[in-house]
Amino acid sequence: MIGMLLCVWLLAACDNSNAFDEYAKFDTTAQTAWGQSIVDGSNGYVAHVKSDRTYNLADGVDVLEMAFLADDGLAMQLFLFKIALSDKITLRTTLADDKNQVGTGIVTAFGLRDSIFAVMEKQYEEIYRYSAQLGLVEHITPGEWAEVEKALEGSELVGDWTKEHTETVTAETDAYTADATLEVVENSEVLERFVNLRHRTDNDTVTLPDDGVILTEKLSLLLDVEVGDTITLDGDSRVEVRVADITEHYIQHSIYMSQACYEQVFGQTPEENAVLVSYDTQADGAQELEQKLVSLDGVSSLTRIEDTRKTFGTSLESVDYAVALIIVCAAALAFVVLYNLTNINITERMRELATLKVLGFYDGELSAYIYRENVILTVFGVAMGMVMGKLLHQWLILTVEIDLLMFGRTVAPTSYLWAVLLTTVFSLVVNLAAHRKLKKLDMVESLKTVE
């Protein structure tokens, strides 16, 4: 309890018999507990209590009015003011205003940027481990393949490579139909060298089995399937396969299958029509290697992962400007909300604040009264904003996603930190503005207003 007591004594000489009625005896019993505490603490100075009462002058301002006879024969009229600036009053006033979500928009805006641009890093640096994919001509001859194999084995830049079968299929369920790329490799050990299969939520490794397929996460959401369900693949032939697991993946749809599973499901050996190659694309001689591979009769195309990443990155540049605009607008909105609600709070309580100033509050003390509410507002608003911002971010990400793309689902810790810092800075600026307004408070005019 922070309190301030201000006593105003109005003294009048007891030189006539009309000041107090005649009493048979003096009585020092007050009608109120507050008045009795004054009598008991006066060390006999109060000889007789004529009357005493308490009433509320303004929010948090109580008054004791007491008439008494002093031991020196003077008739006294006492006005005692108790101004209780307790945390309870401050908290009650703060919670009465709807200001507890000022950080929501900032968290959502920063989280949106995290989700969009984290996709590029995760997909092309963490999930894909190979550098390029060679497309082979249809029905490649042994001689043509021998040239390709010689070029790969003879280059010091190539760290690893493997053949695969790839084709475009349509994945179907009762819920949805989507086109996807079917990639068939020899076994799980080979695939792990080129693609990092893992669960998004716990990072556990996903193993490619021989009795089912692995779906990318976005495709599984569209098809509304879980592990153990069955989907239909429609390509050169129409077959049903079991979903063995679901892997983290963000751009386009892929279905991974082992060679043994392909032979069991399709009844034939897959034709190897592509090669996954790992090499340092920035090393000296990388460009010559690529030109040599493309010039071979058995190679129809060379697709670098870095080029694919740049293509998607370029398409997202315009999104970056939009997200930056959202961040600026969210920050501006948070500032406007804080400023306006603080301004309204001061305006609606002008009489109360003027009363405090009349009673002797300095400008700094009066500002501190408002600052407490803004501090609580900032802390409570940031806490609620973190929670509400996270929920709004999750809803927004799921809403703006397209079928071929899955955005990240997490908000970076730095985004929460920026939201806290911006909200705190805005609160400090608002407090400075409130202090200037309180310094210009007209006590007389404010007290004349009718509530």
C-alpha positions as CSV (number, residue, x, y, z in Angstrom):
1,M,0.0,0.0,0.0
2,I,1.4,3.3,-1.1
3,G,-0.3,6.1,0.6
4,M,-0.1,9.7,1.3
5,L,-1.8,11.6,4.1
6,L,-2.6,15.2,3.8
7,C,-4.1,17.1,6.7
8,V,-5.8,20.4,6.4
9,W,-6.5,22.2,9.7
10,L,-8.9,25.0,9.9
11,L,-8.4,26.7,13.3
12,A,-10.9,28.9,15.0
13,A,-10.6,30.5,18.4
14,C,-13.0,29.2,20.9
15,D,-13.9,32.6,22.3
16,N,-17.6,32.3,22.4
17,S,-20.2,29.8,23.6
18,N,-21.7,29.3,20.2
19,A,-18.7,27.4,18.8
20,F,-19.8,24.2,20.6
21,D,-22.9,23.4,22.6
22,E,-22.6,23.1,26.3
23,Y,-21.8,19.6,27.5
24,A,-22.3,18.0,30.8
25,K,-19.1,16.1,30.2
26,F,-16.5,15.6,27.5
27,D,-16.7,12.5,25.2
28,T,-13.7,11.2,23.2
29,T,-15.6,8.4,21.5
30,A,-15.6,8.8,17.7
31,Q,-18.3,7.4,15.4
32,T,-15.8,6.0,12.9
33,A,-12.8,3.7,13.3
34,W,-10.7,6.1,11.4
35,G,-11.7,9.0,13.7
36,Q,-11.2,6.9,16.8
37,S,-7.6,6.0,15.6
38,I,-6.9,9.8,15.4
39,V,-8.3,10.4,18.9
40,D,-6.3,7.5,20.3
41,G,-3.1,8.7,18.7
42,S,-3.5,12.4,19.7
43,N,-1.9,11.8,23.2
44,G,-4.9,13.6,24.8
45,Y,-4.9,16.6,22.5
46,V,-8.5,15.7,21.5
47,A,-10.6,16.5,24.5
48,H,-14.0,16.1,23.0
49,V,-15.4,14.7,19.7
50,K,-18.4,16.6,18.4
51,S,-18.8,14.7,15.1
52,D,-16.9,12.7,12.6
53,R,-17.7,11.1,9.3
54,T,-15.9,9.5,6.3
55,Y,-16.7,9.6,2.6
56,N,-15.1,8.9,-0.8
57,L,-14.0,12.0,-2.7
58,A,-12.7,10.2,-5.8
59,D,-11.4,6.8,-6.9
60,G,-8.8,5.9,-4.3
61,V,-9.3,9.1,-2.2
62,D,-11.1,8.8,1.1
63,V,-11.8,11.7,3.5
64,L,-12.3,11.9,7.2
65,E,-14.1,15.0,8.4
66,M,-14.0,15.5,12.2
67,A,-15.0,18.4,14.5
68,F,-13.5,18.3,18.0
69,L,-12.5,20.4,21.0
70,A,-8.8,20.5,21.8
71,D,-7.3,20.3,25.2
72,D,-6.3,23.9,25.0
73,G,-9.9,25.0,24.5
74,L,-9.8,25.6,20.7
75,A,-12.6,24.3,18.5
76,M,-11.1,22.4,15.6
77,Q,-12.3,21.2,12.2
78,L,-10.1,18.4,10.7
79,F,-10.1,17.2,7.2
80,L,-7.9,14.1,6.7
81,F,-7.3,12.7,3.2
82,K,-6.1,9.2,2.6
83,I,-5.0,8.5,-1.0
84,A,-4.4,4.8,-1.5
85,L,-2.4,4.2,-4.7
86,S,-2.4,0.4,-4.2
87,D,-1.7,-2.2,-6.7
88,K,-5.2,-3.4,-6.4
89,I,-6.6,0.0,-7.7
90,T,-4.0,0.1,-10.4
91,L,-4.7,-3.4,-11.5
92,R,-8.5,-3.0,-11.4
93,T,-8.2,0.1,-13.6
94,T,-5.9,-1.6,-16.1
95,L,-8.0,-4.7,-16.4
96,A,-11.1,-2.6,-17.0
97,D,-9.6,-1.6,-20.4
98,D,-9.3,-4.0,-23.3
99,K,-5.6,-3.6,-23.8
100,N,-4.2,-7.0,-23.2
101,Q,-3.4,-8.1,-26.7
102,V,-1.1,-5.4,-28.1
103,G,1.7,-7.8,-28.9
104,T,-0.5,-10.3,-30.9
105,G,-0.1,-8.6,-34.3
106,I,3.7,-8.2,-33.9
107,V,4.2,-11.9,-33.0
108,T,2.0,-13.0,-35.9
109,A,3.8,-10.7,-38.4
110,F,7.3,-11.8,-37.5
111,G,6.1,-15.5,-37.3
112,L,4.7,-15.2,-40.8
113,R,8.1,-14.2,-42.1
114,D,9.8,-17.0,-40.2
115,S,7.4,-19.6,-41.6
116,I,7.8,-18.5,-45.2
117,F,11.5,-18.1,-45.4
118,A,12.5,-20.9,-43.1
119,V,11.1,-23.2,-45.8
120,M,14.0,-22.5,-48.2
121,E,16.7,-23.2,-45.6
122,K,15.1,-26.4,-44.3
123,Q,14.3,-27.8,-47.8
124,Y,17.5,-27.1,-49.6
125,E,20.1,-27.2,-46.8
126,E,18.7,-29.8,-44.4
127,I,16.4,-32.2,-46.3
128,Y,18.0,-32.3,-49.8
129,R,21.6,-33.6,-49.5
130,Y,22.4,-33.9,-53.3
131,S,23.5,-31.1,-55.5
132,A,21.9,-31.9,-58.9
133,Q,19.6,-34.3,-60.7
134,L,20.6,-35.7,-64.1
135,G,17.8,-36.6,-66.4
136,L,18.6,-39.6,-68.6
137,V,17.3,-40.1,-72.1
138,E,14.5,-42.6,-72.6
139,H,15.7,-46.2,-73.1
140,I,19.4,-45.3,-72.6
141,T,21.8,-47.7,-74.2
142,P,24.6,-49.5,-72.3
143,G,27.2,-47.5,-74.1
144,E,25.5,-44.2,-73.3
145,W,25.2,-45.1,-69.7
146,A,28.8,-46.2,-69.6
147,E,29.8,-42.7,-70.7
148,V,27.7,-41.1,-67.9
149,E,29.2,-43.5,-65.3
150,K,32.7,-42.8,-66.5
151,A,32.2,-39.0,-66.3
152,L,30.9,-39.3,-62.7
153,E,33.5,-41.7,-61.5
154,G,36.3,-39.9,-63.2
155,S,35.6,-36.5,-61.6
156,E,37.2,-35.6,-58.3
157,L,34.4,-33.1,-57.5
158,V,31.7,-35.8,-57.4
159,G,31.4,-37.1,-53.9
160,D,28.5,-39.5,-54.3
161,W,25.8,-40.5,-56.9
162,T,23.1,-43.0,-57.4
163,K,20.6,-44.0,-60.1
164,E,16.8,-43.7,-59.5
165,H,13.5,-44.1,-61.3
166,T,11.2,-41.0,-61.2
167,E,7.8,-40.5,-62.7
168,T,4.8,-38.3,-62.2
169,V,1.8,-40.0,-60.7
170,T,-1.6,-39.0,-59.4
171,A,-2.2,-39.9,-55.7
172,E,-5.9,-40.4,-54.9
173,T,-8.1,-40.9,-51.9
174,D,-11.8,-40.3,-51.2
175,A,-10.8,-36.9,-49.7
176,Y,-8.5,-35.5,-52.4
177,T,-6.5,-36.0,-55.6
178,A,-3.0,-34.5,-56.2
179,D,-0.1,-34.9,-58.6
180,A,3.2,-36.0,-57.1
181,T,6.6,-37.2,-58.1
182,L,7.3,-40.9,-57.5
183,E,11.0,-41.5,-56.7
184,V,12.2,-45.1,-56.6
185,V,15.7,-45.9,-55.2
186,E,17.4,-49.2,-54.4
187,N,16.8,-49.2,-50.7
188,S,16.6,-47.0,-47.6
189,E,20.4,-46.8,-47.1
190,V,20.9,-45.4,-50.5
191,L,18.1,-42.8,-50.1
192,E,19.5,-41.6,-46.8
193,R,22.7,-40.5,-48.5
194,F,20.8,-38.0,-50.7
195,V,17.6,-37.1,-48.9
196,N,17.2,-36.5,-45.1
197,L,13.9,-38.3,-44.2
198,R,12.7,-37.2,-40.8
199,H,9.6,-36.3,-38.8
200,R,9.0,-32.6,-38.5
201,T,7.9,-32.6,-34.9
202,D,10.6,-34.8,-33.3
203,N,13.3,-35.1,-36.0
204,D,13.2,-38.9,-35.7
205,T,14.7,-40.6,-38.8
206,V,12.2,-42.1,-41.3
207,T,13.3,-45.4,-42.8
208,L,12.1,-46.5,-46.3
209,P,10.5,-49.9,-46.0
210,D,10.0,-52.6,-48.7
211,D,6.3,-52.9,-48.0
212,G,5.0,-49.4,-48.3
213,V,5.7,-45.8,-49.4
214,I,6.7,-42.6,-47.6
215,L,4.6,-39.6,-48.3
216,T,5.7,-36.0,-47.8
217,E,3.8,-34.2,-45.0
218,K,1.8,-31.7,-47.1
219,L,0.6,-34.5,-49.5
220,S,-0.6,-36.6,-46.5
221,L,-2.6,-33.6,-45.2
222,L,-4.2,-33.0,-48.6
223,L,-5.1,-36.7,-49.0
224,D,-6.2,-36.9,-45.3
225,V,-4.2,-40.1,-44.6
226,E,-2.1,-41.4,-41.8
227,V,0.4,-44.1,-41.3
228,G,-1.2,-47.5,-42.2
229,D,-3.8,-46.0,-44.6
230,T,-4.0,-47.0,-48.3
231,I,-3.8,-44.6,-51.3
232,T,-4.2,-45.2,-55.0
233,L,-1.4,-44.3,-57.5
234,D,-2.4,-43.6,-61.1
235,G,0.5,-43.5,-63.6
236,D,1.4,-46.0,-66.3
237,S,-0.8,-48.4,-64.3
238,R,-3.2,-48.0,-61.4
239,V,-2.2,-49.5,-58.1
240,E,-2.9,-49.3,-54.4
241,V,0.0,-48.8,-51.8
242,R,0.2,-48.6,-48.1
243,V,1.4,-45.4,-46.4
244,A,4.4,-46.6,-44.3
245,D,5.4,-43.2,-42.9
246,I,5.3,-39.5,-43.4
247,T,8.4,-37.3,-43.8
248,E,9.0,-33.6,-43.4
249,H,8.9,-31.8,-46.7
250,Y,7.9,-28.3,-47.8
251,I,8.1,-27.7,-51.6
252,Q,6.0,-29.8,-54.1
253,H,4.9,-33.4,-53.4
254,S,7.1,-36.5,-53.4
255,I,6.4,-40.2,-52.8
256,Y,9.4,-42.4,-52.0
257,M,9.4,-46.1,-52.8
258,S,12.1,-48.8,-52.7
259,Q,12.9,-50.9,-55.7
260,A,11.6,-54.0,-54.0
261,C,8.3,-52.4,-53.2
262,Y,8.0,-51.1,-56.8
263,E,8.5,-54.6,-58.3
264,Q,6.0,-56.0,-55.8
265,V,3.3,-53.4,-56.6
266,F,3.8,-52.8,-60.3
267,G,5.1,-56.3,-61.2
268,Q,8.1,-55.0,-63.1
269,T,11.6,-53.6,-62.6
270,P,11.7,-49.8,-62.6
271,E,13.5,-48.2,-65.5
272,E,16.3,-46.0,-64.1
273,N,15.9,-42.6,-65.8
274,A,17.6,-40.2,-63.4
275,V,20.8,-39.8,-61.4
276,L,21.2,-37.9,-58.1
277,V,24.7,-36.3,-57.8
278,S,26.5,-34.8,-54.9
279,Y,29.3,-32.3,-55.6
280,D,30.6,-28.9,-54.6
281,T,28.8,-26.5,-57.0
282,Q,31.0,-23.6,-56.0
283,A,34.3,-25.4,-56.5
284,D,36.7,-24.7,-59.4
285,G,35.8,-27.0,-62.3
286,A,32.1,-27.4,-61.2
287,Q,30.9,-25.6,-64.3
288,E,33.1,-27.6,-66.6
289,L,31.8,-30.8,-65.0
290,E,28.2,-29.7,-65.6
291,Q,28.9,-28.9,-69.2
292,K,30.5,-32.2,-69.8
293,L,27.6,-34.1,-68.3
294,V,25.0,-32.2,-70.3
295,S,27.0,-32.8,-73.5
296,L,26.7,-36.6,-73.1
297,D,24.3,-38.4,-75.4
298,G,22.7,-40.3,-72.5
299,V,21.9,-37.1,-70.5
300,S,18.8,-35.1,-71.3
301,S,18.9,-32.5,-68.6
302,L,20.7,-31.3,-65.5
303,T,18.8,-29.6,-62.7
304,R,20.8,-28.0,-59.9
305,I,19.2,-27.7,-56.5
306,E,20.8,-24.3,-56.1
307,D,19.0,-23.0,-59.3
308,T,15.7,-24.4,-58.0
309,R,16.2,-22.7,-54.7
310,K,16.9,-19.3,-56.5
311,T,13.8,-19.7,-58.5
312,F,11.6,-20.2,-55.5
313,G,13.5,-17.5,-53.7
314,T,12.8,-15.0,-56.4
315,S,9.1,-15.8,-56.4
316,L,9.1,-15.1,-52.6
317,E,10.8,-11.7,-52.8
318,S,7.5,-10.0,-53.4
319,V,6.1,-11.9,-50.4
320,D,8.9,-10.5,-48.3
321,Y,7.9,-6.9,-49.0
322,A,4.3,-7.8,-48.1
323,V,5.4,-9.4,-44.9
324,A,7.6,-6.4,-44.0
325,L,4.6,-4.1,-44.6
326,I,2.5,-6.3,-42.3
327,I,5.2,-6.1,-39.6
328,V,5.3,-2.3,-39.9
329,C,1.5,-2.0,-39.7
330,A,1.3,-4.4,-36.8
331,A,3.9,-2.4,-34.9
332,A,2.1,0.9,-35.7
333,L,-1.2,-0.6,-34.6
334,A,0.3,-1.7,-31.3
335,F,1.6,1.9,-30.7
336,V,-1.7,3.5,-31.7
337,V,-3.6,1.1,-29.4
338,L,-1.4,1.9,-26.5
339,Y,-1.4,5.6,-27.0
340,N,-5.1,6.0,-27.6
341,L,-6.2,3.8,-24.7
342,T,-3.7,5.7,-22.4
343,N,-5.1,9.0,-23.7
344,I,-8.7,7.8,-23.1
345,N,-7.7,6.6,-19.6
346,I,-6.4,10.1,-18.7
347,T,-9.3,11.9,-20.2
348,E,-11.9,9.8,-18.4
349,R,-10.2,10.3,-15.1
350,M,-9.3,13.9,-15.4
351,R,-11.2,14.9,-12.3
352,E,-9.6,12.2,-10.2
353,L,-6.1,13.2,-11.5
354,A,-6.8,16.9,-10.9
355,T,-7.8,16.1,-7.4
356,L,-4.5,14.3,-6.8
357,K,-2.7,17.3,-8.2
358,V,-4.6,19.7,-5.9
359,L,-3.7,17.6,-2.9
360,G,0.0,18.1,-3.6
361,F,1.1,15.4,-6.0
362,Y,4.1,16.5,-8.1
363,D,4.1,15.9,-11.9
364,G,6.4,12.9,-11.5
365,E,4.2,11.3,-8.8
366,L,1.1,11.8,-10.9
367,S,2.7,10.3,-13.9
368,A,4.0,7.4,-11.9
369,Y,0.3,6.7,-11.0
370,I,-0.5,6.2,-14.7
371,Y,2.9,4.5,-15.4
372,R,2.0,1.7,-13.1
373,E,-1.0,0.9,-15.1
374,N,0.9,1.0,-18.4
375,V,3.7,-1.3,-17.0
376,I,1.1,-3.8,-15.9
377,L,-0.6,-3.4,-19.3
378,T,2.7,-4.0,-21.1
379,V,3.6,-7.1,-19.1
380,F,0.1,-8.6,-19.3
381,G,-0.2,-7.6,-23.0
382,V,3.1,-9.1,-24.0
383,A,2.2,-12.4,-22.2
384,M,-1.2,-12.6,-23.8
385,G,0.2,-11.4,-27.1
386,M,2.7,-14.3,-27.1
387,V,-0.1,-16.9,-26.7
388,M,-2.7,-15.2,-28.9
389,G,0.0,-14.4,-31.6
390,K,1.1,-18.0,-31.7
391,L,-2.5,-19.2,-32.2
392,L,-3.2,-16.5,-34.8
393,H,0.0,-17.4,-36.6
394,Q,-1.0,-21.1,-36.8
395,W,-4.4,-20.2,-38.3
396,L,-3.0,-17.7,-40.8
397,I,-0.3,-20.1,-42.0
398,L,-2.8,-22.8,-42.7
399,T,-5.1,-20.3,-44.4
400,V,-2.6,-18.8,-46.9
401,E,-0.8,-22.1,-47.9
402,I,-1.2,-23.4,-51.4
403,D,-1.4,-27.1,-52.4
404,L,2.2,-27.3,-53.6
405,L,3.8,-25.6,-50.6
406,M,3.9,-26.1,-46.9
407,F,5.1,-23.2,-44.7
408,G,7.0,-23.7,-41.5
409,R,4.9,-24.2,-38.4
410,T,7.1,-22.6,-35.8
411,V,7.9,-19.0,-34.7
412,A,11.6,-18.2,-34.1
413,P,12.6,-17.1,-30.6
414,T,14.0,-13.9,-32.1
415,S,10.5,-13.0,-33.3
416,Y,9.2,-13.2,-29.7
417,L,12.1,-11.1,-28.6
418,W,11.4,-8.4,-31.2
419,A,7.7,-8.3,-30.2
420,V,8.7,-7.8,-26.5
421,L,11.2,-5.1,-27.4
422,L,8.9,-3.2,-29.7
423,T,6.0,-3.3,-27.3
424,T,8.3,-2.1,-24.5
425,V,9.6,0.7,-26.5
426,F,6.1,1.8,-27.5
427,S,5.0,1.7,-23.9
428,L,7.9,4.0,-22.9
429,V,7.1,6.4,-25.7
430,V,3.4,6.5,-24.6
431,N,4.5,7.1,-21.0
432,L,6.5,10.1,-22.1
433,A,3.6,11.4,-24.0
434,A,1.3,10.9,-21.0
435,H,3.7,12.8,-18.8
436,R,3.6,15.8,-21.0
437,K,-0.2,15.8,-21.0
438,L,-0.4,15.4,-17.2
439,K,2.0,18.4,-16.8
440,K,-0.4,20.6,-18.7
441,L,-3.4,19.4,-16.7
442,D,-5.7,22.3,-15.7
443,M,-6.7,21.6,-12.2
444,V,-9.5,24.2,-11.9
445,E,-11.2,23.3,-15.2
446,S,-10.9,19.6,-14.5
447,L,-12.5,19.9,-11.1
448,K,-15.4,21.9,-12.7
449,T,-16.3,19.1,-15.0
450,V,-19.4,17.1,-14.2
451,E,-19.0,13.3,-14.1
